[in-house]
Amino acid sequence: MNTTDRTPADLLRSALAADPARPLVTFYDDATGERVELSVATFANWVAKTANLLQGELAAEPGSRLALLLPAHWQTAVWLIACSSVGVVAEAGGDPAGADLVVCGPDELERARACSGERVALALRPLGGRFPQPPAGFLDYAVEVPSQGDRFSPYAPVDPTAPALVVEGEELTAEQVVERARADAARYGLSAGSRLLSGLPYDRWEGLSAGLLAPLAAGASVVLCRNPGRLSGEDLDKRRESERVTVTAL
C-alpha cells in the first residue's frame, strides 16, 4: 500500500511493485468445487488484458458506463480493476439499458440484452473456460481476452476525482473508493500478510470491499467464496485453517 495511491488501479500497481509473487485472490466456488489462486502478478496480467480489451476492441473511454452483472468471482474482481485502469464507471448490478456496455454471467444474458452498446459474457466456468457455444449478440470474454496485450497504458490519464463506481445506488469517485477501502481495512484489522475470507456478494459495497478492495488497500489477500452456504460449519473451519485465514466476513 502506498499513501499516494488515489485509484483502485493505483493500489494494484503498488501491490505489484511490493511483492508480485504473493497470493492476492484465492477463489472457491462451492457449487462446482473450483479453486483458483492468483498471485498479484497473475491478477495484474488479467487486469492488463481486460483493460486492453475495454479500451481497444470495446472502445470504452473515461466516463463510459459499464453495467457489471456478475457474482462475487475472481473474474469480476479483474473487471473492477480493469475499469479503474481505463477510467470506466463500473455499475455493480447496474441497469444495462442505461449503460454504454454490459458485462454479464450466464444467468444474466436476457437482462443484459437491454444494453444497446457492446455486450460481453463470461461463462464463469472453471479455469476461465469459454462457453460451449457463444451466446448470440455477445462477445465471449474467454475467447477475446487471451490475445490482448500483457501491458496496459491508458489513452488518457484517469482522473481520481471522477466517478469510478456505482454500488447500491451511490456513485463514488476513485479517491472515495480508495478512502473507504482503507477505512474498511483498518476496521477489519488488516495488514500486510492478513488473509480475509469473504462470502459476501459483489452487489453491495461491503462485499466489494471485503472481497477485494480492503485487502488490496492493506497489502493483504482475500479468500473469495462463491456459494459458501453449501459449506458446513466444520468445512468452513477447515478452510479457514488451510488458507491461514485471519479475518472472516460472511
BAFI-3210 file (N, C-alpha, C; in Angstrom, 3 decimals, decimal comma, padded with zeros to 6 digits):
// residues 250
n [1|2|3|4|5|6|7|8|9|10|11|12|13|14|15|16|17|18|19|20|21|22|23|24|25|26|27|28|29|30|31|32|33|34|35|36|37|38|39|40|41|42|43|44|45|46|47|48|49|50|51|52|53|54|55|56|57|58|59|60|61|62|63|64|65|66|67|68|69|70|71|72|73|74|75|76|77|78|79|80|81|82|83|84|85|86|87|88|89|90|91|92|93|94|95|96|97|98|99|100|101|102|103|104|105|106|107|108|109|110|111|112|113|114|115|116|117|118|119|120|121|122|123|124|125|126|127|128|129|130|131|132|133|134|135|136|137|138|139|140|141|142|143|144|145|146|147|148|149|150|151|152|153|154|155|156|157|158|159|160|161|162|163|164|165|166|167|168|169|170|171|172|173|174|175|176|177|178|179|180|181|182|183|184|185|186|187|188|189|190|191|192|193|194|195|196|197|198|199|200|201|202|203|204|205|206|207|208|209|210|211|212|213|214|215|216|217|218|219|220|221|222|223|224|225|226|227|228|229|230|231|232|233|234|235|236|237|238|239|240|241|242|243|244|245|246|247|248|249|250]
n.u [000,846|000,484|000,621|000,098|-001,538|-004,412|-006,441|-008,225|-006,767|-004,242|-003,672|-003,324|-001,048|000,849|000,854|001,896|004,453|005,483|005,420|005,212|004,824|003,291|000,233|-002,918|-005,699|-007,648|-009,844|-012,912|-015,480|-018,162|-020,173|-019,231|-016,775|-014,498|-011,247|-009,142|-006,083|-004,634|-001,726|-000,362|000,948|-000,159|-002,871|-002,680|-001,867|-004,151|-005,820|-004,552|-004,855|-007,645|-008,250|-007,061|-008,733|-011,125|-010,477|-009,568|-010,896|-013,528|-013,858|-014,161|-014,005|-012,693|-015,217|-017,185|-019,993|-020,371|-022,351|-022,167|-022,836|-022,320|-021,431|-019,854|-016,664|-013,515|-012,998|-014,739|-013,577|-011,264|-012,395|-013,346|-010,976|-009,852|-011,698|-011,195|-008,602|-008,932|-010,666|-013,326|-016,689|-017,792|-020,772|-022,147|-024,304|-025,843|-028,230|-028,595|-029,827|-029,356|-026,654|-023,374|-022,020|-022,095|-021,308|-021,670|-022,740|-023,660|-026,245|-027,445|-027,951|-030,309|-031,308|-029,144|-029,306|-030,686|-028,940|-027,734|-025,230|-021,872|-021,649|-020,521|-019,976|-019,457|-018,599|-018,037|-016,879|-014,850|-011,344|-011,519|-012,892|-014,408|-017,671|-019,534|-020,954|-020,975|-023,038|-025,618|-025,164|-023,285|-019,895|-017,581|-015,885|-013,775|-012,809|-011,990|-010,136|-007,547|-005,761|-005,134|-002,960|-000,255|000,543|-000,600|-001,554|-003,252|-005,165|-005,828|-005,108|-006,324|-008,735|-008,675|-010,690|-012,981|-016,138|-016,172|-017,262|-020,428|-022,573|-025,138|-026,791|-025,280|-022,911|-019,460|-016,296|-013,009|-011,064|-012,663|-013,426|-010,960|-010,383|-012,498|-011,983|-009,536|-010,350|-012,064|-010,235|-008,743|-010,763|-011,294|-008,912|-006,780|-003,562|-000,335|000,029|-002,246|-005,176|-008,222|-011,293|-014,045|-017,504|-019,373|-021,744|-021,150|-022,737|-023,032|-021,516|-020,136|-019,511|-017,893|-015,782|-014,788|-014,317|-012,278|-011,293|-010,591|-008,645|-006,737|-006,036|-004,668|-002,430|-002,940|-004,564|-007,265|-009,623|-011,923|-015,205|-017,641|-021,012|-020,964|-022,777|-023,164|-021,329|-020,585|-020,387|-018,138|-016,614|-016,117|-014,535|-012,311|-011,434|-010,715|-008,543|-006,796|-006,305|-005,117|-006,582|-007,217|-009,184|-012,744|-015,534|-018,789]
n.v [-001,197|002,204|005,500|007,470|006,465|006,774|005,661|002,544|001,067|002,137|001,074|-001,624|-001,444|-000,649|-002,890|-004,745|-003,743|-004,080|-006,860|-009,098|-011,851|-012,802|-014,321|-012,979|-013,144|-015,814|-018,079|-019,743|-021,848|-023,160|-024,607|-025,954|-026,954|-025,694|-024,257|-021,523|-019,871|-016,741|-014,958|-011,697|-010,806|-012,458|-011,796|-009,073|-009,305|-010,395|-008,205|-006,219|-007,313|-007,330|-004,619|-003,671|-004,896|-003,572|-000,847|-000,991|-003,000|-002,741|-000,056|001,606|004,462|007,008|007,738|006,284|004,119|001,086|-001,662|-003,974|-007,121|-009,453|-012,180|-012,524|-013,232|-014,305|-013,320|-011,189|-009,476|-008,873|-007,408|-005,157|-003,776|-003,426|-001,680|000,560|001,074|002,065|004,145|003,794|003,776|001,548|-000,071|-001,733|-004,366|-002,779|-001,000|-002,317|-001,130|001,571|001,775|002,110|-000,116|-003,642|-006,228|-009,570|-012,594|-016,068|-016,297|-013,885|-013,138|-012,543|-010,243|-008,552|-008,047|-005,737|-003,670|-001,381|-001,060|-002,409|-005,856|-008,186|-011,508|-013,786|-017,097|-018,142|-020,535|-023,243|-022,512|-020,309|-020,942|-021,043|-020,379|-023,259|-022,823|-019,700|-017,114|-015,582|-012,328|-011,467|-010,942|-013,466|-013,491|-015,223|-016,029|-013,670|-012,345|-013,642|-012,952|-010,332|-007,560|-007,833|-005,689|-002,530|000,731|003,649|005,575|008,117|010,015|008,793|010,318|010,788|012,037|011,717|010,026|006,553|004,187|002,725|001,684|000,074|002,197|004,454|006,787|006,776|008,410|007,586|008,201|008,249|005,566|004,353|005,600|004,655|001,918|001,782|002,622|000,528|-001,570|-000,899|-001,144|-003,886|-004,733|-005,316|-006,023|-006,122|-009,343|-010,347|-012,434|-012,398|-013,944|-013,951|-014,232|-012,631|-010,996|-009,330|-007,170|-005,217|-002,604|-003,549|-006,187|-005,849|-004,473|-006,145|-008,380|-007,735|-004,945|-003,785|-005,687|-005,346|-002,680|-002,825|-004,351|-006,970|-010,210|-011,979|-014,549|-015,605|-016,574|-018,227|-019,209|-020,015|-020,964|-023,626|-024,918|-026,777|-025,915|-027,111|-027,649|-025,057|-024,140|-025,775|-024,772|-022,159|-022,761|-024,149|-022,218|-020,277|-018,161|-014,999|-013,151|-013,056|-012,513|-012,876]
n.w [000,000|-000,831|000,278|-001,524|-003,435|-005,439|-006,875|-007,423|-009,314|-008,931|-006,404|-007,046|-008,682|-006,797|-005,131|-006,903|-007,309|-004,774|-004,023|-006,249|-006,375|-004,296|-002,995|-004,046|-004,706|-003,773|-004,965|-004,418|-005,640|-004,297|-005,360|-007,522|-006,832|-007,611|-007,324|-007,417|-007,456|-007,500|-007,954|-007,175|-009,504|-011,527|-011,345|-012,000|-014,640|-015,868|-015,435|-017,005|-019,597|-019,763|-019,472|-021,813|-023,666|-023,040|-023,623|-026,228|-028,284|-027,354|-027,259|-025,033|-022,867|-020,598|-018,278|-019,572|-019,069|-017,448|-017,042|-014,593|-014,296|-012,568|-010,374|-007,073|-007,815|-009,110|-011,656|-011,835|-009,994|-011,431|-013,572|-012,186|-011,437|-013,924|-015,102|-013,489|-014,333|-016,902|-016,514|-016,651|-015,509|-013,231|-012,739|-010,320|-010,577|-012,211|-014,353|-017,460|-019,659|-019,495|-019,750|-021,282|-022,048|-021,299|-019,001|-018,287|-016,543|-017,198|-016,177|-016,496|-019,072|-020,578|-019,332|-019,815|-022,515|-022,891|-023,145|-025,466|-026,381|-026,515|-025,638|-023,315|-022,373|-019,701|-019,104|-016,653|-015,968|-014,652|-014,476|-016,084|-018,425|-021,751|-023,250|-024,322|-026,643|-028,053|-026,705|-028,612|-029,863|-028,053|-027,023|-026,219|-023,355|-022,589|-025,006|-026,227|-024,533|-024,188|-026,307|-025,930|-025,050|-022,663|-021,192|-020,089|-021,061|-020,453|-022,818|-022,056|-019,112|-015,976|-014,022|-010,642|-009,225|-010,595|-011,302|-010,440|-009,484|-009,050|-006,622|-004,906|-005,539|-005,011|-006,094|-006,442|-006,391|-007,703|-005,776|-003,470|-003,348|-002,761|-000,304|001,305|001,173|002,515|005,043|005,713|005,732|007,972|009,876|009,776|010,739|009,066|007,706|006,093|004,843|006,065|005,809|004,403|004,534|002,487|001,974|000,899|-001,276|-004,469|-005,097|-003,289|-001,347|000,909|000,210|-002,103|-000,969|001,181|-000,372|-002,136|-002,330|000,231|001,279|-000,796|-000,446|001,927|001,554|001,898|001,431|-000,231|000,398|-001,579|-001,649|-003,427|-003,310|-000,535|001,283|000,929|002,411|005,339|008,850|009,900|007,610|006,773|008,857|008,445|006,019|006,721|008,336|006,568|004,652|006,089|007,209|008,620|009,123|008,894|006,760|006,453]
ca.u [000,000|001,203|-000,307|-000,209|-002,479|-005,679|-007,434|-008,018|-005,671|-003,004|-003,446|-002,769|000,323|001,697|000,987|002,776|005,816|005,940|005,641|004,367|004,631|002,424|-001,174|-003,813|-007,077|-007,879|-011,277|-013,611|-016,896|-018,558|-021,148|-018,523|-015,519|-013,377|-010,347|-008,157|-005,277|-003,948|-000,738|-000,510|001,397|-001,132|-004,064|-002,366|-001,834|-005,549|-006,329|-003,998|-005,516|-009,044|-008,247|-006,786|-009,979|-012,062|-010,055|-009,364|-011,999|-014,823|-013,860|-014,553|-013,139|-013,041|-016,595|-018,129|-020,717|-020,391|-023,199|-021,423|-023,844|-021,535|-021,380|-018,530|-015,881|-012,203|-013,043|-015,401|-012,539|-010,427|-013,123|-013,397|-009,714|-009,689|-012,484|-010,439|-007,414|-009,335|-011,489|-014,712|-017,503|-018,384|-022,035|-022,394|-025,724|-026,469|-029,245|-027,918|-030,484|-028,780|-025,194|-022,711|-021,680|-022,502|-020,561|-022,588|-022,552|-024,670|-027,589|-027,948|-027,907|-031,529|-031,324|-028,067|-029,655|-031,251|-027,866|-027,600|-023,805|-021,139|-022,035|-019,522|-020,494|-018,490|-019,191|-017,744|-016,535|-013,526|-010,145|-011,829|-013,290|-015,340|-018,968|-019,521|-021,425|-021,100|-024,407|-025,832|-025,160|-022,288|-018,533|-017,204|-014,683|-012,699|-012,279|-011,427|-009,109|-006,174|-004,915|-004,866|-001,607|000,045|000,820|-001,669|-001,367|-004,484|-005,034|-005,936|-004,926|-007,545|-008,945|-009,108|-011,865|-014,126|-016,879|-015,478|-018,043|-021,789|-022,992|-026,306|-027,337|-024,372|-021,786|-018,216|-015,111|-011,915|-010,486|-013,575|-013,319|-009,713|-010,527|-013,381|-011,289|-008,541|-011,071|-012,535|-009,066|-008,444|-011,834|-011,081|-007,614|-005,927|-002,215|000,380|000,034|-003,573|-005,982|-009,634|-012,227|-015,313|-018,574|-020,377|-021,983|-020,496|-023,684|-023,059|-020,178|-019,480|-018,956|-016,788|-014,663|-014,211|-013,932|-011,146|-010,711|-009,932|-007,363|-005,791|-005,565|-003,841|-001,343|-003,388|-005,124|-008,647|-010,136|-013,242|-016,015|-018,958|-021,892|-020,432|-023,843|-023,095|-020,345|-020,943|-019,532|-016,855|-015,848|-015,672|-013,408|-011,162|-010,924|-010,020|-007,247|-005,911|-005,969|-004,489|-007,457|-007,113|-010,428|-013,839|-016,699|-019,822]
ca.v [000,000|003,466|006,555|008,355|005,793|007,505|004,865|001,111|000,608|002,514|000,094|-002,835|-001,164|-000,657|-004,287|-005,403|-003,279|-004,541|-008,310|-009,653|-013,300|-013,222|-014,514|-011,834|-013,656|-017,257|-018,167|-021,022|-021,966|-024,347|-025,365|-026,755|-027,470|-024,982|-023,421|-020,821|-018,918|-015,784|-014,071|-010,308|-010,692|-013,104|-010,956|-007,855|-009,656|-010,469|-006,833|-005,544|-007,839|-006,893|-003,178|-003,511|-005,259|-002,470|000,373|-001,248|-003,574|-002,271|001,402|002,307|005,591|007,560|008,195|005,282|003,419|-000,358|-002,417|-005,168|-008,076|-010,640|-012,512|-012,489|-014,181|-013,710|-012,563|-009,922|-008,654|-008,399|-006,360|-003,960|-003,027|-003,034|-000,456|001,631|001,344|002,826|005,275|003,419|003,712|000,224|-000,006|-003,082|-004,681|-001,628|-001,177|-002,366|-000,261|002,903|001,670|002,126|-001,510|-004,528|-007,467|-010,397|-014,032|-016,834|-016,151|-012,525|-012,846|-011,898|-008,874|-007,779|-007,705|-004,384|-002,726|-001,162|-000,998|-003,677|-006,822|-009,236|-012,543|-014,676|-018,399|-018,412|-021,949|-023,438|-022,124|-019,248|-021,570|-020,345|-021,002|-024,292|-022,107|-018,307|-016,589|-014,637|-010,920|-011,225|-011,431|-014,402|-012,966|-016,214|-016,081|-012,383|-011,752|-014,174|-012,324|-008,932|-007,290|-008,065|-004,395|-001,584|002,168|004,326|006,644|009,382|009,807|008,580|011,364|010,186|012,719|011,426|008,834|005,300|003,026|002,916|000,482|000,340|003,497|005,544|006,989|007,091|008,672|006,647|008,569|007,813|004,109|004,050|006,040|003,716|000,639|001,908|002,666|-000,830|-002,379|-000,598|-001,698|-005,336|-005,016|-005,915|-005,506|-006,974|-010,745|-010,788|-013,213|-012,170|-014,831|-013,263|-014,905|-011,596|-010,740|-008,168|-006,116|-004,281|-002,101|-004,422|-007,341|-005,412|-004,087|-007,335|-009,360|-007,305|-003,618|-003,573|-006,410|-004,730|-001,426|-003,106|-005,279|-008,286|-011,033|-012,383|-015,873|-015,223|-017,792|-018,186|-020,281|-020,546|-021,599|-025,077|-025,472|-026,970|-025,162|-027,819|-027,432|-023,674|-024,069|-026,398|-023,840|-021,086|-023,269|-024,492|-020,991|-019,352|-017,003|-014,215|-012,378|-013,624|-011,655|-013,709]
ca.w [000,000|-000,918|000,712|-002,653|-004,336|-005,462|-007,587|-007,216|-010,177|-008,240|-005,330|-007,649|-009,114|-005,605|-004,712|-007,871|-007,057|-003,461|-003,974|-007,306|-006,270|-003,187|-003,360|-003,879|-004,694|-003,807|-005,238|-004,328|-005,964|-003,552|-006,133|-008,530|-006,290|-008,211|-006,542|-008,237|-006,703|-008,359|-007,350|-007,604|-010,896|-012,413|-011,327|-012,749|-016,054|-016,294|-015,455|-018,179|-020,792|-019,768|-019,740|-023,244|-024,355|-022,811|-024,300|-027,647|-029,055|-026,877|-027,450|-023,804|-022,542|-019,289|-018,167|-020,081|-018,007|-017,658|-016,121|-014,193|-013,826|-012,264|-008,942|-006,451|-008,611|-009,371|-012,907|-011,525|-009,376|-012,539|-014,292|-011,357|-011,521|-015,328|-015,273|-012,848|-015,145|-018,088|-016,121|-016,885|-014,293|-013,033|-012,021|-009,805|-010,688|-012,854|-015,394|-018,765|-020,634|-019,392|-019,763|-022,590|-022,319|-020,212|-018,800|-017,502|-016,475|-017,952|-015,609|-016,711|-020,509|-021,060|-018,800|-020,435|-023,902|-022,910|-023,461|-026,909|-026,698|-026,537|-024,616|-023,080|-021,477|-019,068|-018,794|-015,241|-015,853|-014,050|-015,219|-017,039|-019,683|-022,626|-023,473|-025,365|-027,827|-027,633|-026,771|-029,714|-029,504|-027,017|-027,134|-025,163|-022,704|-022,589|-026,367|-026,618|-023,673|-024,231|-027,322|-025,582|-024,577|-021,247|-020,555|-020,408|-020,866|-020,852|-023,807|-021,323|-017,667|-015,203|-013,020|-009,383|-008,679|-011,464|-010,890|-010,719|-009,061|-008,552|-005,894|-004,058|-005,902|-004,645|-007,008|-005,742|-007,194|-007,447|-004,481|-002,412|-003,263|-002,057|001,094|002,005|001,274|003,585|006,320|005,993|006,073|009,380|010,708|009,824|011,334|008,046|007,473|005,147|005,249|006,515|004,843|004,699|003,837|002,239|001,250|000,654|-002,704|-005,059|-005,456|-002,163|-001,027|001,886|-000,495|-002,953|-000,113|001,819|-001,378|-002,953|-002,206|001,528|001,311|-001,727|000,154|003,105|001,247|002,358|000,368|000,008|000,037|-002,060|-001,705|-004,067|-002,802|000,721|002,051|000,749|003,345|006,744|009,750|010,026|006,380|006,772|009,796|007,786|005,008|007,430|008,797|005,444|003,922|007,038|007,278|009,849|009,293|008,118|006,504|005,841]
c.u [000,876|000,227|-000,656|-001,174|-003,844|-006,782|-007,213|-006,894|-004,317|-002,665|-002,834|-001,336|001,280|001,912|001,949|004,235|006,373|006,289|004,756|004,031|003,624|000,994|-001,976|-005,270|-007,051|-009,387|-011,773|-015,031|-017,377|-019,731|-020,458|-017,252|-014,298|-012,560|-009,304|-007,393|-004,506|-002,968|-001,031|-000,154|000,386|-002,410|-003,831|-002,317|-003,245|-006,152|-005,837|-004,680|-006,958|-009,153|-007,956|-008,014|-010,991|-011,716|-009,973|-010,622|-013,365|-014,966|-014,381|-013,536|-013,519|-014,457|-017,618|-018,743|-020,830|-021,275|-022,522|-022,390|-023,176|-021,560|-019,995|-017,686|-014,543|-012,208|-013,775|-014,398|-011,607|-011,118|-013,181|-012,118|-009,414|-010,474|-011,750|-009,230|-007,726|-010,049|-012,964|-015,445|-018,168|-019,639|-022,402|-023,896|-026,511|-027,468|-028,573|-028,534|-029,895|-027,270|-024,645|-022,292|-022,019|-021,598|-021,409|-022,142|-023,690|-026,090|-028,216|-028,017|-029,146|-031,613|-030,316|-028,392|-030,280|-030,209|-027,718|-026,144|-023,171|-021,569|-020,968|-020,108|-019,349|-019,195|-019,047|-017,490|-015,159|-012,393|-010,433|-012,268|-014,346|-016,699|-018,826|-019,991|-021,660|-022,548|-024,539|-025,869|-024,140|-020,904|-018,269|-015,864|-013,514|-012,080|-011,484|-010,199|-007,698|-005,246|-004,574|-003,466|-001,455|000,407|-000,249|-001,229|-002,643|-004,217|-005,070|-005,743|-006,277|-007,620|-009,457|-010,367|-013,109|-014,862|-016,157|-016,351|-019,423|-022,214|-024,092|-026,851|-026,454|-023,196|-020,566|-017,123|-014,046|-011,268|-011,364|-013,540|-012,089|-009,819|-011,386|-012,712|-010,254|-009,216|-011,572|-011,380|-008,682|-009,492|-011,696|-009,780|-006,642|-004,566|-001,554|000,434|-001,298|-004,285|-007,445|-010,483|-013,567|-016,265|-019,679|-020,541|-021,347|-021,480|-023,863|-021,625|-019,435|-018,828|-017,785|-015,552|-013,997|-013,651|-012,824|-010,496|-009,997|-008,635|-006,311|-005,205|-004,591|-002,617|-001,649|-003,900|-006,510|-008,862|-011,605|-014,071|-017,366|-019,750|-021,397|-021,493|-023,875|-022,114|-020,960|-020,012|-018,160|-015,988|-015,317|-014,484|-012,151|-010,569|-010,172|-008,625|-006,301|-005,450|-005,350|-005,259|-007,313|-008,381|-011,496|-014,965|-017,730|-021,186]
c.v [001,240|004,588|007,516|007,712|006,473|006,780|003,399|000,548|000,979|001,501|-001,186|-002,612|-001,178|-002,079|-005,035|-005,001|-003,857|-006,018|-008,996|-011,128|-013,713|-013,454|-013,241|-012,300|-015,173|-017,444|-019,603|-020,865|-023,270|-025,083|-026,309|-027,406|-026,768|-024,243|-022,834|-019,875|-018,046|-014,960|-012,642|-010,175|-011,303|-012,282|-009,695|-008,121|-009,765|-009,060|-006,103|-006,003|-007,343|-005,406|-002,895|-003,863|-004,119|-001,258|000,210|-001,711|-003,054|-000,750|002,161|003,407|006,123|008,140|007,256|004,519|001,942|-001,014|-003,753|-006,151|-009,424|-010,913|-012,271|-013,599|-013,524|-012,903|-011,233|-008,966|-008,069|-007,247|-005,067|-003,122|-002,627|-001,765|000,739|002,030|002,236|004,124|005,044|003,336|002,340|000,360|-001,419|-003,365|-003,605|-001,991|-001,192|-001,438|001,144|002,928|001,723|000,728|-002,337|-005,751|-008,330|-011,852|-014,746|-016,670|-014,796|-012,154|-012,101|-010,454|-008,005|-007,358|-006,310|-003,324|-002,610|-001,080|-002,377|-004,566|-007,914|-010,224|-013,406|-015,976|-018,743|-019,899|-022,080|-023,096|-021,067|-019,760|-020,787|-021,040|-022,134|-023,735|-020,654|-017,827|-015,527|-013,206|-010,535|-011,660|-012,363|-013,934|-013,942|-016,386|-014,816|-011,966|-012,340|-013,457|-010,863|-008,775|-007,461|-006,787|-003,415|-000,164|002,861|005,401|008,017|009,106|009,663|009,629|010,733|010,811|012,485|010,192|007,556|004,079|003,476|001,611|000,870|001,749|004,679|005,602|007,465|007,428|007,621|006,929|008,093|006,301|003,719|004,435|005,068|002,361|000,673|001,922|001,273|-001,746|-002,156|-001,202|-003,212|-005,708|-005,649|-005,226|-006,439|-008,405|-011,250|-011,538|-013,068|-013,138|-014,112|-014,161|-013,942|-011,343|-009,441|-007,070|-005,112|-003,804|-003,051|-005,617|-006,971|-005,086|-005,314|-008,295|-008,947|-006,024|-003,376|-004,379|-005,785|-003,459|-001,655|-003,958|-006,686|-009,094|-011,498|-013,837|-015,639|-016,478|-017,514|-019,399|-020,863|-021,224|-023,105|-025,736|-025,699|-026,118|-025,791|-027,592|-026,006|-023,491|-024,669|-025,474|-022,696|-021,534|-023,492|-023,246|-019,926|-018,035|-016,303|-013,423|-012,994|-012,621|-012,491|-013,056]
c.w [000,000|-000,585|-000,420|-003,640|-004,263|-006,230|-007,241|-008,087|-009,588|-007,149|-005,894|-008,099|-007,924|-005,097|-005,619|-007,632|-005,760|-003,453|-005,005|-007,135|-005,195|-003,665|-003,141|-003,767|-004,766|-003,891|-005,107|-004,858|-005,347|-004,182|-007,118|-007,989|-006,844|-007,159|-007,478|-007,331|-007,668|-007,529|-007,797|-009,081|-011,864|-012,490|-012,167|-014,247|-016,627|-016,383|-016,693|-019,461|-020,891|-020,042|-021,210|-024,083|-024,239|-023,677|-025,808|-028,362|-028,628|-026,931|-026,226|-023,512|-021,175|-019,281|-018,751|-018,918|-018,361|-016,601|-015,839|-013,536|-013,582|-010,762|-008,362|-007,083|-008,907|-010,669|-012,731|-010,888|-010,439|-013,273|-013,486|-011,495|-012,953|-015,623|-014,675|-013,681|-016,343|-017,704|-016,387|-015,542|-014,220|-012,188|-011,583|-009,799|-011,408|-013,942|-016,758|-019,803|-020,623|-019,472|-021,178|-023,023|-021,099|-020,197|-017,877|-017,479|-017,177|-017,438|-015,909|-018,193|-020,986|-020,577|-019,526|-021,860|-024,003|-023,241|-024,973|-027,352|-026,731|-025,371|-024,536|-022,079|-020,963|-018,721|-017,321|-015,004|-015,211|-015,010|-016,281|-018,386|-020,441|-022,661|-024,491|-026,709|-027,415|-027,714|-027,850|-029,183|-028,454|-027,480|-025,964|-024,593|-022,807|-023,973|-026,690|-025,821|-023,849|-025,211|-027,004|-024,991|-023,077|-020,499|-021,004|-020,122|-021,321|-021,898|-023,141|-019,842|-016,967|-014,101|-011,726|-008,797|-009,528|-010,948|-011,318|-010,453|-008,618|-007,892|-004,924|-004,287|-005,583|-005,601|-006,233|-006,739|-006,872|-006,096|-003,331|-002,243|-002,459|-000,580|001,890|002,188|002,393|004,958|006,700|006,378|007,535|010,301|010,853|010,534|010,356|007,982|006,469|005,675|005,770|005,395|005,251|003,881|003,714|001,466|000,895|-000,842|-003,161|-005,473|-004,327|-001,907|-000,103|001,205|-001,382|-002,125|000,505|000,789|-002,302|-002,443|-000,887|001,640|000,394|-001,131|001,300|002,797|001,727|001,163|000,769|-000,412|-000,290|-002,316|-002,350|-003,597|-001,476|001,582|001,918|001,717|004,717|007,595|009,890|008,795|006,307|007,716|009,172|006,736|005,659|007,846|007,627|004,680|004,829|007,142|008,631|010,160|008,399|007,989|005,748|006,028]
res [m|n|t|t|d|r|t|p|a|d|l|l|r|s|a|l|a|a|d|p|a|r|p|l|v|t|f|y|d|d|a|t|g|e|r|v|e|l|s|v|a|t|f|a|n|w|v|a|k|t|a|n|l|l|q|g|e|l|a|a|e|p|g|s|r|l|a|l|l|l|p|a|h|w|q|t|a|v|w|l|i|a|c|s|s|v|g|v|v|a|e|a|g|g|d|p|a|g|a|d|l|v|v|c|g|p|d|e|l|e|r|a|r|a|c|s|g|e|r|v|a|l|a|l|r|p|l|g|g|r|f|p|q|p|p|a|g|f|l|d|y|a|v|e|v|p|s|q|g|d|r|f|s|p|y|a|p|v|d|p|t|a|p|a|l|v|v|e|g|e|e|l|t|a|e|q|v|v|e|r|a|r|a|d|a|a|r|y|g|l|s|a|g|s|r|l|l|s|g|l|p|y|d|r|w|e|g|l|s|a|g|l|l|a|p|l|a|a|g|a|s|v|v|l|c|r|n|p|g|r|l|s|g|e|d|l|d|k|r|r|e|s|e|r|v|t|v|t|a|l]
***
